[in-house]
Amino acid sequence: MLLPEDIHPDNSLYVIGGYIIKLLSSEGEFGFMELYADLRIDREVPMPLFLLSLDWLFLIGVISNGEGGGVTLCS
C-alpha cells in the first residue's frame, strides 16, 4: 500500500514522489545521483525508498529517461 498507517507520511511514496516531481519541474533533467543528492538536502530519504519512489513514478508514466541518460518529467 502506498499510504501505510504505521509509518510517518514523509516516508510514503506519495510524499517522496512529490518532492522528486517538484525538483524535476524546477530544474528539468537530473542525473540519478544528482537527483538523490538534491533530494537529501531537504529530506533524509534512504536510497531504497528513493529507488522505490522512482520506480513508482516511472510505472505510472510521470518520469522517463532523458536524452542525456538522466531522469526527466514526461511531457
mmCIF file as gemmi writes it, N, C-alpha and C atoms, coordinates in Angstrom:
data_model
loop_
_atom_site.group_PDB
_atom_site.id
_atom_site.type_symbol
_atom_site.label_atom_id
_atom_site.label_alt_id
_atom_site.label_comp_id
_atom_site.label_asym_id
_atom_site.label_entity_id
_atom_site.label_seq_id
_atom_site.pdbx_PDB_ins_code
_atom_site.Cartn_x
_atom_site.Cartn_y
_atom_site.Cartn_z
_atom_site.occupancy
_atom_site.B_iso_or_equiv
_atom_site.pdbx_formal_charge
_atom_site.auth_seq_id
_atom_site.auth_asym_id
_atom_site.pdbx_PDB_model_num
ATOM 1 N N . MET Axp A 1 ? 0.843 -1.187 0 1 0 ? 1 A 1
ATOM 2 C CA . MET Axp A 1 ? 0 0 0 1 0 ? 1 A 1
ATOM 3 C C . MET Axp A 1 ? 0.883 1.244 0 1 0 ? 1 A 1
ATOM 4 N N . LEU Axp A 2 ? 0.463 2.265 -0.705 1 0 ? 2 A 1
ATOM 5 C CA . LEU Axp A 2 ? 1.267 3.477 -0.826 1 0 ? 2 A 1
ATOM 6 C C . LEU Axp A 2 ? 1.185 4.382 0.387 1 0 ? 2 A 1
ATOM 7 N N . LEU Axp A 3 ? 0.071 4.365 1.102 1 0 ? 3 A 1
ATOM 8 C CA . LEU Axp A 3 ? -0.074 5.178 2.306 1 0 ? 3 A 1
ATOM 9 C C . LEU Axp A 3 ? -0.263 4.272 3.527 1 0 ? 3 A 1
ATOM 10 N N . PRO Axp A 4 ? 0.811 3.709 4.039 1 0 ? 4 A 1
ATOM 11 C CA . PRO Axp A 4 ? 0.692 2.827 5.185 1 0 ? 4 A 1
ATOM 12 C C . PRO Axp A 4 ? 0.304 3.602 6.435 1 0 ? 4 A 1
ATOM 13 N N . GLU Axp A 5 ? -0.347 2.93 7.344 1 0 ? 5 A 1
ATOM 14 C CA . GLU Axp A 5 ? -0.817 3.582 8.561 1 0 ? 5 A 1
ATOM 15 C C . GLU Axp A 5 ? 0.231 3.588 9.667 1 0 ? 5 A 1
ATOM 16 N N . ASP Axp A 6 ? 1.249 2.76 9.561 1 0 ? 6 A 1
ATOM 17 C CA . ASP Axp A 6 ? 2.187 2.608 10.664 1 0 ? 6 A 1
ATOM 18 C C . ASP Axp A 6 ? 3.509 3.344 10.491 1 0 ? 6 A 1
ATOM 19 N N . ILE Axp A 7 ? 3.651 4.202 9.475 1 0 ? 7 A 1
ATOM 20 C CA . ILE Axp A 7 ? 4.866 4.994 9.317 1 0 ? 7 A 1
ATOM 21 C C . ILE Axp A 7 ? 4.496 6.464 9.139 1 0 ? 7 A 1
ATOM 22 N N . HIS Axp A 8 ? 5.496 7.312 9.305 1 0 ? 8 A 1
ATOM 23 C CA . HIS Axp A 8 ? 5.295 8.753 9.141 1 0 ? 8 A 1
ATOM 24 C C . HIS Axp A 8 ? 5.006 9.062 7.67 1 0 ? 8 A 1
ATOM 25 N N . PRO Axp A 9 ? 4.102 9.988 7.377 1 0 ? 9 A 1
ATOM 26 C CA . PRO Axp A 9 ? 3.767 10.314 5.982 1 0 ? 9 A 1
ATOM 27 C C . PRO Axp A 9 ? 4.959 10.748 5.136 1 0 ? 9 A 1
ATOM 28 N N . ASP Axp A 10 ? 5.979 11.346 5.75 1 0 ? 10 A 1
ATOM 29 C CA . ASP Axp A 10 ? 7.154 11.767 4.983 1 0 ? 10 A 1
ATOM 30 C C . ASP Axp A 10 ? 7.921 10.588 4.398 1 0 ? 10 A 1
ATOM 31 N N . ASN Axp A 11 ? 7.627 9.385 4.858 1 0 ? 11 A 1
ATOM 32 C CA . ASN Axp A 11 ? 8.29 8.187 4.348 1 0 ? 11 A 1
ATOM 33 C C . ASN Axp A 11 ? 7.412 7.409 3.37 1 0 ? 11 A 1
ATOM 34 N N . SER Axp A 12 ? 6.367 8.032 2.862 1 0 ? 12 A 1
ATOM 35 C CA . SER Axp A 12 ? 5.486 7.351 1.913 1 0 ? 12 A 1
ATOM 36 C C . SER Axp A 12 ? 5.91 7.677 0.478 1 0 ? 12 A 1
ATOM 37 N N . LEU Axp A 13 ? 5.526 6.81 -0.443 1 0 ? 13 A 1
ATOM 38 C CA . LEU Axp A 13 ? 5.868 7.017 -1.85 1 0 ? 13 A 1
ATOM 39 C C . LEU Axp A 13 ? 5.224 8.278 -2.409 1 0 ? 13 A 1
ATOM 40 N N . TYR Axp A 14 ? 4.023 8.599 -1.959 1 0 ? 14 A 1
ATOM 41 C CA . TYR Axp A 14 ? 3.349 9.802 -2.448 1 0 ? 14 A 1
ATOM 42 C C . TYR Axp A 14 ? 4.148 11.054 -2.115 1 0 ? 14 A 1
ATOM 43 N N . VAL Axp A 15 ? 4.601 11.164 -0.884 1 0 ? 15 A 1
ATOM 44 C CA . VAL Axp A 15 ? 5.311 12.372 -0.45 1 0 ? 15 A 1
ATOM 45 C C . VAL Axp A 15 ? 6.675 12.468 -1.118 1 0 ? 15 A 1
ATOM 46 N N . ILE Axp A 16 ? 7.436 11.388 -1.12 1 0 ? 16 A 1
ATOM 47 C CA . ILE Axp A 16 ? 8.754 11.407 -1.74 1 0 ? 16 A 1
ATOM 48 C C . ILE Axp A 16 ? 8.626 11.608 -3.246 1 0 ? 16 A 1
ATOM 49 N N . GLY Axp A 17 ? 7.633 10.974 -3.864 1 0 ? 17 A 1
ATOM 50 C CA . GLY Axp A 17 ? 7.375 11.196 -5.285 1 0 ? 17 A 1
ATOM 51 C C . GLY Axp A 17 ? 7.054 12.651 -5.571 1 0 ? 17 A 1
ATOM 52 N N . GLY Axp A 18 ? 6.318 13.275 -4.675 1 0 ? 18 A 1
ATOM 53 C CA . GLY Axp A 18 ? 6.007 14.699 -4.836 1 0 ? 18 A 1
ATOM 54 C C . GLY Axp A 18 ? 7.244 15.569 -4.791 1 0 ? 18 A 1
ATOM 55 N N . TYR Axp A 19 ? 8.166 15.259 -3.882 1 0 ? 19 A 1
ATOM 56 C CA . TYR Axp A 19 ? 9.419 16.011 -3.813 1 0 ? 19 A 1
ATOM 57 C C . TYR Axp A 19 ? 10.25 15.815 -5.089 1 0 ? 19 A 1
ATOM 58 N N . ILE Axp A 20 ? 10.263 14.594 -5.601 1 0 ? 20 A 1
ATOM 59 C CA . ILE Axp A 20 ? 11.001 14.324 -6.835 1 0 ? 20 A 1
ATOM 60 C C . ILE Axp A 20 ? 10.394 15.102 -7.998 1 0 ? 20 A 1
ATOM 61 N N . ILE Axp A 21 ? 9.081 15.102 -8.108 1 0 ? 21 A 1
ATOM 62 C CA . ILE Axp A 21 ? 8.397 15.856 -9.168 1 0 ? 21 A 1
ATOM 63 C C . ILE Axp A 21 ? 8.696 17.346 -9.04 1 0 ? 21 A 1
ATOM 64 N N . LYS Axp A 22 ? 8.692 17.851 -7.819 1 0 ? 22 A 1
ATOM 65 C CA . LYS Axp A 22 ? 8.982 19.266 -7.595 1 0 ? 22 A 1
ATOM 66 C C . LYS Axp A 22 ? 10.392 19.619 -8.063 1 0 ? 22 A 1
ATOM 67 N N . LEU Axp A 23 ? 11.368 18.78 -7.728 1 0 ? 23 A 1
ATOM 68 C CA . LEU Axp A 23 ? 12.737 19.032 -8.183 1 0 ? 23 A 1
ATOM 69 C C . LEU Axp A 23 ? 12.846 18.987 -9.702 1 0 ? 23 A 1
ATOM 70 N N . LEU Axp A 24 ? 12.238 17.975 -10.312 1 0 ? 24 A 1
ATOM 71 C CA . LEU Axp A 24 ? 12.318 17.833 -11.764 1 0 ? 24 A 1
ATOM 72 C C . LEU Axp A 24 ? 11.599 18.957 -12.491 1 0 ? 24 A 1
ATOM 73 N N . SER Axp A 25 ? 10.505 19.44 -11.936 1 0 ? 25 A 1
ATOM 74 C CA . SER Axp A 25 ? 9.778 20.52 -12.609 1 0 ? 25 A 1
ATOM 75 C C . SER Axp A 25 ? 10.526 21.848 -12.513 1 0 ? 25 A 1
ATOM 76 N N . SER Axp A 26 ? 11.358 22.008 -11.485 1 0 ? 26 A 1
ATOM 77 C CA . SER Axp A 26 ? 12.09 23.266 -11.356 1 0 ? 26 A 1
ATOM 78 C C . SER Axp A 26 ? 13.407 23.267 -12.133 1 0 ? 26 A 1
ATOM 79 N N . GLU Axp A 27 ? 14.028 22.115 -12.297 1 0 ? 27 A 1
ATOM 80 C CA . GLU Axp A 27 ? 15.35 22.06 -12.915 1 0 ? 27 A 1
ATOM 81 C C . GLU Axp A 27 ? 15.4 21.332 -14.249 1 0 ? 27 A 1
ATOM 82 N N . GLY Axp A 28 ? 14.397 20.542 -14.583 1 0 ? 28 A 1
ATOM 83 C CA . GLY Axp A 28 ? 14.441 19.788 -15.828 1 0 ? 28 A 1
ATOM 84 C C . GLY Axp A 28 ? 15.012 18.405 -15.628 1 0 ? 28 A 1
ATOM 85 N N . GLU Axp A 29 ? 16.103 18.095 -16.317 1 0 ? 29 A 1
ATOM 86 C CA . GLU Axp A 29 ? 16.701 16.767 -16.254 1 0 ? 29 A 1
ATOM 87 C C . GLU Axp A 29 ? 17.791 16.696 -15.185 1 0 ? 29 A 1
ATOM 88 N N . PHE Axp A 30 ? 17.793 15.617 -14.442 1 0 ? 30 A 1
ATOM 89 C CA . PHE Axp A 30 ? 18.799 15.364 -13.416 1 0 ? 30 A 1
ATOM 90 C C . PHE Axp A 30 ? 19.473 14.038 -13.695 1 0 ? 30 A 1
ATOM 91 N N . GLY Axp A 31 ? 20.744 13.938 -13.34 1 0 ? 31 A 1
ATOM 92 C CA . GLY Axp A 31 ? 21.392 12.644 -13.26 1 0 ? 31 A 1
ATOM 93 C C . GLY Axp A 31 ? 20.858 11.928 -12.028 1 0 ? 31 A 1
ATOM 94 N N . PHE Axp A 32 ? 20.964 10.625 -12.016 1 0 ? 32 A 1
ATOM 95 C CA . PHE Axp A 32 ? 20.411 9.827 -10.926 1 0 ? 32 A 1
ATOM 96 C C . PHE Axp A 32 ? 20.956 10.254 -9.556 1 0 ? 32 A 1
ATOM 97 N N . MET Axp A 33 ? 22.272 10.278 -9.406 1 0 ? 33 A 1
ATOM 98 C CA . MET Axp A 33 ? 22.861 10.622 -8.111 1 0 ? 33 A 1
ATOM 99 C C . MET Axp A 33 ? 22.71 12.107 -7.796 1 0 ? 33 A 1
ATOM 100 N N . GLU Axp A 34 ? 22.675 12.94 -8.82 1 0 ? 34 A 1
ATOM 101 C CA . GLU Axp A 34 ? 22.441 14.371 -8.604 1 0 ? 34 A 1
ATOM 102 C C . GLU Axp A 34 ? 21.038 14.6 -8.042 1 0 ? 34 A 1
ATOM 103 N N . LEU Axp A 35 ? 20.058 13.884 -8.572 1 0 ? 35 A 1
ATOM 104 C CA . LEU Axp A 35 ? 18.694 13.989 -8.075 1 0 ? 35 A 1
ATOM 105 C C . LEU Axp A 35 ? 18.619 13.524 -6.626 1 0 ? 35 A 1
ATOM 106 N N . TYR Axp A 36 ? 19.276 12.417 -6.329 1 0 ? 36 A 1
ATOM 107 C CA . TYR Axp A 36 ? 19.275 11.895 -4.956 1 0 ? 36 A 1
ATOM 108 C C . TYR Axp A 36 ? 19.954 12.878 -3.999 1 0 ? 36 A 1
ATOM 109 N N . ALA Axp A 37 ? 21.077 13.455 -4.41 1 0 ? 37 A 1
ATOM 110 C CA . ALA Axp A 37 ? 21.782 14.417 -3.558 1 0 ? 37 A 1
ATOM 111 C C . ALA Axp A 37 ? 20.937 15.663 -3.315 1 0 ? 37 A 1
ATOM 112 N N . ASP Axp A 38 ? 20.277 16.176 -4.347 1 0 ? 38 A 1
ATOM 113 C CA . ASP Axp A 38 ? 19.426 17.355 -4.183 1 0 ? 38 A 1
ATOM 114 C C . ASP Axp A 38 ? 18.214 17.057 -3.309 1 0 ? 38 A 1
ATOM 115 N N . LEU Axp A 39 ? 17.671 15.86 -3.424 1 0 ? 39 A 1
ATOM 116 C CA . LEU Axp A 39 ? 16.536 15.475 -2.586 1 0 ? 39 A 1
ATOM 117 C C . LEU Axp A 39 ? 16.96 15.381 -1.13 1 0 ? 39 A 1
ATOM 118 N N . ARG Axp A 40 ? 18.153 14.894 -0.876 1 0 ? 40 A 1
ATOM 119 C CA . ARG Axp A 40 ? 18.635 14.734 0.501 1 0 ? 40 A 1
ATOM 120 C C . ARG Axp A 40 ? 19.018 16.051 1.157 1 0 ? 40 A 1
ATOM 121 N N . ILE Axp A 41 ? 19.08 17.132 0.411 1 0 ? 41 A 1
ATOM 122 C CA . ILE Axp A 41 ? 19.343 18.443 1.017 1 0 ? 41 A 1
ATOM 123 C C . ILE Axp A 41 ? 18.196 18.812 1.948 1 0 ? 41 A 1
ATOM 124 N N . ASP Axp A 42 ? 16.971 18.555 1.517 1 0 ? 42 A 1
ATOM 125 C CA . ASP Axp A 42 ? 15.795 18.913 2.314 1 0 ? 42 A 1
ATOM 126 C C . ASP Axp A 42 ? 15.243 17.764 3.136 1 0 ? 42 A 1
ATOM 127 N N . ARG Axp A 43 ? 15.376 16.539 2.657 1 0 ? 43 A 1
ATOM 128 C CA . ARG Axp A 43 ? 14.768 15.367 3.288 1 0 ? 43 A 1
ATOM 129 C C . ARG Axp A 43 ? 15.783 14.265 3.481 1 0 ? 43 A 1
ATOM 130 N N . GLU Axp A 44 ? 15.711 13.591 4.6 1 0 ? 44 A 1
ATOM 131 C CA . GLU Axp A 44 ? 16.555 12.423 4.865 1 0 ? 44 A 1
ATOM 132 C C . GLU Axp A 44 ? 15.841 11.204 4.295 1 0 ? 44 A 1
ATOM 133 N N . VAL Axp A 45 ? 16.146 10.878 3.041 1 0 ? 45 A 1
ATOM 134 C CA . VAL Axp A 45 ? 15.483 9.787 2.331 1 0 ? 45 A 1
ATOM 135 C C . VAL Axp A 45 ? 16.484 8.659 2.118 1 0 ? 45 A 1
ATOM 136 N N . PRO Axp A 46 ? 16.185 7.45 2.618 1 0 ? 46 A 1
ATOM 137 C CA . PRO Axp A 46 ? 17.1 6.333 2.349 1 0 ? 46 A 1
ATOM 138 C C . PRO Axp A 46 ? 17.066 5.935 0.873 1 0 ? 46 A 1
ATOM 139 N N . MET Axp A 47 ? 18.179 5.426 0.378 1 0 ? 47 A 1
ATOM 140 C CA . MET Axp A 47 ? 18.305 5.049 -1.025 1 0 ? 47 A 1
ATOM 141 C C . MET Axp A 47 ? 17.224 4.058 -1.466 1 0 ? 47 A 1
ATOM 142 N N . PRO Axp A 48 ? 16.918 3 -0.691 1 0 ? 48 A 1
ATOM 143 C CA . PRO Axp A 48 ? 15.875 2.07 -1.16 1 0 ? 48 A 1
ATOM 144 C C . PRO Axp A 48 ? 14.507 2.739 -1.35 1 0 ? 48 A 1
ATOM 145 N N . LEU Axp A 49 ? 14.168 3.681 -0.485 1 0 ? 49 A 1
ATOM 146 C CA . LEU Axp A 49 ? 12.894 4.388 -0.633 1 0 ? 49 A 1
ATOM 147 C C . LEU Axp A 49 ? 12.929 5.329 -1.832 1 0 ? 49 A 1
ATOM 148 N N . PHE Axp A 50 ? 14.069 5.94 -2.087 1 0 ? 50 A 1
ATOM 149 C CA . PHE Axp A 50 ? 14.236 6.786 -3.27 1 0 ? 50 A 1
ATOM 150 C C . PHE Axp A 50 ? 14.054 5.958 -4.54 1 0 ? 50 A 1
ATOM 151 N N . LEU Axp A 51 ? 14.696 4.796 -4.59 1 0 ? 51 A 1
ATOM 152 C CA . LEU Axp A 51 ? 14.572 3.915 -5.757 1 0 ? 51 A 1
ATOM 153 C C . LEU Axp A 51 ? 13.141 3.444 -5.968 1 0 ? 51 A 1
ATOM 154 N N . LEU Axp A 52 ? 12.475 3.086 -4.887 1 0 ? 52 A 1
ATOM 155 C CA . LEU Axp A 52 ? 11.087 2.641 -4.99 1 0 ? 52 A 1
ATOM 156 C C . LEU Axp A 52 ? 10.187 3.771 -5.484 1 0 ? 52 A 1
ATOM 157 N N . SER Axp A 53 ? 10.453 4.978 -5.034 1 0 ? 53 A 1
ATOM 158 C CA . SER Axp A 53 ? 9.674 6.138 -5.492 1 0 ? 53 A 1
ATOM 159 C C . SER Axp A 53 ? 9.907 6.405 -6.978 1 0 ? 53 A 1
ATOM 160 N N . LEU Axp A 54 ? 11.164 6.298 -7.426 1 0 ? 54 A 1
ATOM 161 C CA . LEU Axp A 54 ? 11.452 6.464 -8.851 1 0 ? 54 A 1
ATOM 162 C C . LEU Axp A 54 ? 10.756 5.385 -9.678 1 0 ? 54 A 1
ATOM 163 N N . ASP Axp A 55 ? 10.807 4.148 -9.203 1 0 ? 55 A 1
ATOM 164 C CA . ASP Axp A 55 ? 10.126 3.05 -9.906 1 0 ? 55 A 1
ATOM 165 C C . ASP Axp A 55 ? 8.638 3.331 -10.032 1 0 ? 55 A 1
ATOM 166 N N . TRP Axp A 56 ? 8.024 3.767 -8.938 1 0 ? 56 A 1
ATOM 167 C CA . TRP Axp A 56 ? 6.588 4.045 -8.93 1 0 ? 56 A 1
ATOM 168 C C . TRP Axp A 56 ? 6.25 5.167 -9.92 1 0 ? 56 A 1
ATOM 169 N N . LEU Axp A 57 ? 7.04 6.249 -9.905 1 0 ? 57 A 1
ATOM 170 C CA . LEU Axp A 57 ? 6.787 7.362 -10.825 1 0 ? 57 A 1
ATOM 171 C C . LEU Axp A 57 ? 6.977 6.939 -12.28 1 0 ? 57 A 1
ATOM 172 N N . PHE Axp A 58 ? 7.956 6.074 -12.535 1 0 ? 58 A 1
ATOM 173 C CA . PHE Axp A 58 ? 8.161 5.573 -13.893 1 0 ? 58 A 1
ATOM 174 C C . PHE Axp A 58 ? 6.991 4.695 -14.337 1 0 ? 58 A 1
ATOM 175 N N . LEU Axp A 59 ? 6.539 3.826 -13.455 1 0 ? 59 A 1
ATOM 176 C CA . LEU Axp A 59 ? 5.441 2.92 -13.808 1 0 ? 59 A 1
ATOM 177 C C . LEU Axp A 59 ? 4.133 3.645 -14.097 1 0 ? 59 A 1
ATOM 178 N N . ILE Axp A 60 ? 3.892 4.745 -13.404 1 0 ? 60 A 1
ATOM 179 C CA . ILE Axp A 60 ? 2.641 5.479 -13.65 1 0 ? 60 A 1
ATOM 180 C C . ILE Axp A 60 ? 2.807 6.536 -14.751 1 0 ? 60 A 1
ATOM 181 N N . GLY Axp A 61 ? 4.003 6.597 -15.36 1 0 ? 61 A 1
ATOM 182 C CA . GLY Axp A 61 ? 4.209 7.457 -16.523 1 0 ? 61 A 1
ATOM 183 C C . GLY Axp A 61 ? 4.494 8.908 -16.225 1 0 ? 61 A 1
ATOM 184 N N . VAL Axp A 62 ? 5.013 9.218 -15.038 1 0 ? 62 A 1
ATOM 185 C CA . VAL Axp A 62 ? 5.305 10.6 -14.695 1 0 ? 62 A 1
ATOM 186 C C . VAL Axp A 62 ? 6.732 10.975 -15.067 1 0 ? 62 A 1
ATOM 187 N N . ILE Axp A 63 ? 7.669 10.048 -14.952 1 0 ? 63 A 1
ATOM 188 C CA . ILE Axp A 63 ? 9.061 10.321 -15.297 1 0 ? 63 A 1
ATOM 189 C C . ILE Axp A 63 ? 9.528 9.348 -16.369 1 0 ? 63 A 1
ATOM 190 N N . SER Axp A 64 ? 10.616 9.717 -17.014 1 0 ? 64 A 1
ATOM 191 C CA . SER Axp A 64 ? 11.211 8.843 -18.028 1 0 ? 64 A 1
ATOM 192 C C . SER Axp A 64 ? 12.71 9.089 -18.069 1 0 ? 64 A 1
ATOM 193 N N . ASN Axp A 65 ? 13.405 8.313 -18.886 1 0 ? 65 A 1
ATOM 194 C CA . ASN Axp A 65 ? 14.829 8.54 -19.118 1 0 ? 65 A 1
ATOM 195 C C . ASN Axp A 65 ? 14.985 9.727 -20.051 1 0 ? 65 A 1
ATOM 196 N N . GLY Axp A 66 ? 15.835 10.655 -19.677 1 0 ? 66 A 1
ATOM 197 C CA . GLY Axp A 66 ? 16.077 11.803 -20.522 1 0 ? 66 A 1
ATOM 198 C C . GLY Axp A 66 ? 17.042 11.48 -21.643 1 0 ? 66 A 1
ATOM 199 N N . GLU Axp A 67 ? 17.231 12.415 -22.548 1 0 ? 67 A 1
ATOM 200 C CA . GLU Axp A 67 ? 18.132 12.211 -23.682 1 0 ? 67 A 1
ATOM 201 C C . GLU Axp A 67 ? 19.576 12.037 -23.222 1 0 ? 67 A 1
ATOM 202 N N . GLY Axp A 68 ? 19.946 12.683 -22.136 1 0 ? 68 A 1
ATOM 203 C CA . GLY Axp A 68 ? 21.31 12.575 -21.627 1 0 ? 68 A 1
ATOM 204 C C . GLY Axp A 68 ? 21.504 11.415 -20.677 1 0 ? 68 A 1
ATOM 205 N N . GLY Axp A 69 ? 20.493 10.563 -20.531 1 0 ? 69 A 1
ATOM 206 C CA . GLY Axp A 69 ? 20.583 9.418 -19.647 1 0 ? 69 A 1
ATOM 207 C C . GLY Axp A 69 ? 20.103 9.679 -18.245 1 0 ? 69 A 1
ATOM 208 N N . GLY Axp A 70 ? 19.639 10.883 -17.977 1 0 ? 70 A 1
ATOM 209 C CA . GLY Axp A 70 ? 19.15 11.231 -16.654 1 0 ? 70 A 1
ATOM 210 C C . GLY Axp A 70 ? 17.672 10.964 -16.488 1 0 ? 70 A 1
ATOM 211 N N . VAL Axp A 71 ? 17.126 11.547 -15.454 1 0 ? 71 A 1
ATOM 212 C CA . VAL Axp A 71 ? 15.704 11.41 -15.136 1 0 ? 71 A 1
ATOM 213 C C . VAL Axp A 71 ? 15.014 12.714 -15.488 1 0 ? 71 A 1
ATOM 214 N N . THR Axp A 72 ? 13.88 12.632 -16.165 1 0 ? 72 A 1
ATOM 215 C CA . THR Axp A 72 ? 13.137 13.821 -16.574 1 0 ? 72 A 1
ATOM 216 C C . THR Axp A 72 ? 11.638 13.56 -16.451 1 0 ? 72 A 1
ATOM 217 N N . LEU Axp A 73 ? 10.87 14.637 -16.371 1 0 ? 73 A 1
ATOM 218 C CA . LEU Axp A 73 ? 9.415 14.51 -16.369 1 0 ? 73 A 1
ATOM 219 C C . LEU Axp A 73 ? 8.917 14.188 -17.774 1 0 ? 73 A 1
ATOM 220 N N . CYS Axp A 74 ? 7.894 13.38 -17.856 1 0 ? 74 A 1
ATOM 221 C CA . CYS Axp A 74 ? 7.272 13.108 -19.144 1 0 ? 74 A 1
ATOM 222 C C . CYS Axp A 74 ? 6.486 14.328 -19.597 1 0 ? 74 A 1
ATOM 223 N N . SER Axp A 75 ? 6.446 14.57 -20.867 1 0 ? 75 A 1
ATOM 224 C CA . SER Axp A 75 ? 5.718 15.732 -21.377 1 0 ? 75 A 1
ATOM 225 C C . SER Axp A 75 ? 4.338 15.367 -21.836 1 0 ? 75 A 1
